[in-house]
């Protein structure tokens, strides 16, 4: 309703304020980018002398769940305590936890696994669970990144976890993906993390999210001195820098232990 020649910075600020009540900061910032482009063109065409969007700052996006959730690698003691508590309380996702700890799968990748993806001694990752704009869950055609398409070996415990979960799925009378909720529907992040929190409480350990299983897998592999490029492929990382942070963490621990073991003779 405002003519171009009458447009002022306050109008832009009002637009940002009004949009912020209904949409995400990311959407507001994209709108601001488009508006700046339009007004810059208006300046170039001598329709206005200065863009009223100049100097208007974009909104600060809230921290992502990966930044705010308690992601961490579990110690071996915590891992054993957690899995024991999961068994004790009959946690519906206890076999999912074991598979992630032994494969480093992302949660969405594990949930998207079907029978055809599992072989005698390995599994293939070629898709992931995705949340649509309206909150519905569906299986996407590809994993999170191009490097996410990969083959992961399966040890005996991972194979046992898959076999046990298949038995549960079949007993529920459903087909398709292997890892399901207790009611047979596709598992989702919120329910799974809620179940993890309840098991953590029973185990008497600090709470964490499902991503901690992936972090724990990478940390155990780094501790075993697995070659970085091998771990990078197993994790489906896009670059080695992401993988190396696990080595830095492990090497810091080793460095401290070896330092305190030195006898300085003083």
N, C-alpha and C positions, 0 to 999 in steps of 0.2 A: 504493500500500500504506500510505500515511500518512493518518490521519484528519485532517479539516480542522482541528480544534482543536489538533492536535499539529504542524501544519505550521510550519516555521521558515525564516528566510532561507537557511540553509545547504542546505536541501532544494532551494530554487530554484537556488542556485548549482551544486549537484550536477547538477541537470537540464540546465542550460546547458552544463556541462562535458561531460556524457555525449552530448548532442545534437551538440556541436561536432565530435565525432570522426567523425560520419557524414553530417552535412548542412551546408549553407552557412550563413554568419553571417546572411544575410537570412532564412532559414527559422527559425533560432533566435530571431531578434528578433521575427518574426511570432508565434511561439509565446509569447514573453514578453508581447507586447501582449495576446494572448488571455487569458493567465493573470492578468495584472493586472486585466483587466476582470471576470473571474469573481470574483477575490478582493475587488475593490472592491464588488461586489454583495453578497458575503458580509458585509462590514463594514456595509453599509447595512441588511442584514437582521438585524443583531445576532448573527450566527452566530460571528463572531470580532471582537475589539476593534481589531485592526490588521492590515493586509495584509502578509504576510511578503515580498511582492514589492516593497514600497516601498524605494527606495534601491538596488535591484539595477540596475546599468547594462547597457544593451544592448551587444552586441559591436560593435566597430568593423569595418565592412565593408572588405574589401581594396580597393585601388584598382582601378578598371576598366581594361580594356585600353586605352581611349582616353586614360587618364591616364598609363599606364606605357609605352605604345608610343611609339617615336620619330616622332611626327607632326610634319611640318614642310613648309613650302613649299620646293620646289627652286628654285635659281637657274636662269637660262636656260642657263648653262654646264653645270650638273649635269644638266639635262634632256637636253641634246644628248648628253652623255657616256653617260648611262644608256641612252638609246634606241639609240645606236650599239652599246653593249655587248650589249644585248638582241638586236639583229640579228646581231651577230658570233657569239654563242653559240647562236643559234637558239632563244631563249627561247620556250617554248610559249605564253606569255601576252603576247607583245610587242604584238599588236594590241589586246588588252584595255587595256594601259597607254596606248596612244595615244588610244583612245576616251575613257578617263577624263580624260586631260589636256586633251582638247578639249571635254568636255561637263560635267565636274564631277559625274558620276554617282557615287553610292555604289557600293561593290563589289557588294553584294547586288542593286542595281538593274541593274547592267551584266550580271551573271550571269543575271538573270531575263529578259533581252531575247529576244523571239522575232521571227520574220520579220514578223509582222503589226504589230509596234511600230515598224518602220523604214519611213520614207517617203522620197521623193526628196530633200527638203531639211530634214527634221526627224525626230525620233523622239519617241515618247510613253512616259512612265514611268507605269505603273499597277500595278506589283507588285514584289516583291523576293524574293530568296532568303532562306529562314529555316532556322534550325537547331532541330530538335525536341528534346524533353527527353532523348531517348536518343541524340542526336547525329546523327540522320538529317537529310539535306538535302531540302528541298522548296520549291516556289514558292508563296508566300503570295498571298492575294487582293488585298492592298493594299500600298503602299509603307510606309516606316517611319512616316510621319506623314500626316495628311490633306493637308497642303500638298505632300507628295511627289508627288502626281498632277500632272503638268505636261508641257509640250511644250518640247523643246529643239532649237534649230536645229542643223544639221549642216554643217560646212565640208567642203571637199574631202578633207582628210586624215582626218577622222572617217569620211566615207563610204568611203574607200579601206580603212580599218581594218576596217570591217564587211564589206565585200566580200571582203577577203582571208580573214577569219575564217570566213565562210560557205563559202568554197572548202575550207578545212581541215576544217570540220565535215562537209561533203558527202563529202569523201574518206574520212572515218572511217566513213561509212555510217550515221550517226545522224541523227535528226530532232529537232525541238523547239527548245530554247534555242540561241542562236548561239554563245556562248562556252563551250567545253568544255575538259576536261583532255586531255592527249595521248592518253589511252586512250578518250576519248569520253564519259566520265562528267561530271557536273556539277562545275564547279570549286568549290573550297572555300577559305576564307580562309587556313587553315594552309599548304596547298600553294602558294598564290599568293604569300604573304609569304615563304615559303622560297625560291621562285624569284626573287623580288625581291632578297633578300639575296645570292644567288649572283651576280646581275647587278651589284649594287652593288660587290661585291668585284672583279669583272672591270673595272668602270669606274673603280675607285679612288676611290669617294666614300663618305661616311658612310652606313650602312644606314638604311632607313626602311621604313614599312609602306605598304600600298596606300592608306591614307587620305591620304598625302602628295600623291597625284595630284589629289585633290579640293581640298586646300589650295592646291596650285599653280595650279589652274584659277582659283580665287577670287582669288588674289593677282595673277595676270596680268590678270584683268578689272578689278580695282581700280586697278592701275597704268595701265590704259588709260582710267581715269576713267569706267567704266561707271556709270550711275546706280545707287545702292544698292538701290532697290526692284526694278530689273531683275535685278540679281545675286541678290537674295533669291529671286525667282521661279525663276530658273534653278537655284539650289542646292536649292530646295524647303525653305527654312528656315521655321520657324514664326513667327519674329519678327525684326524688323530689327536687334535688338541683336546677334544671332549674326552676322549679315552684316557689321555695322560693325566687328567686330574685325579684319577683313582690311584695312579702310580705315585703321584706327589704325596697323596695322603698316606699311602702305605710306607713310602720311603721316609716320611717324617717320623712315623712311629718307630721304624727300624733305626733311624738315626739317633733318636732319643735313647732307645734301649742300649744300643752299642756304646753311646757316650757314657751312660751311667755305669756301664760294666768296666770302664777303664780304671785301672789302679794307677793313680798319679804318684804314688810313693811319698805322699806328703803327710 
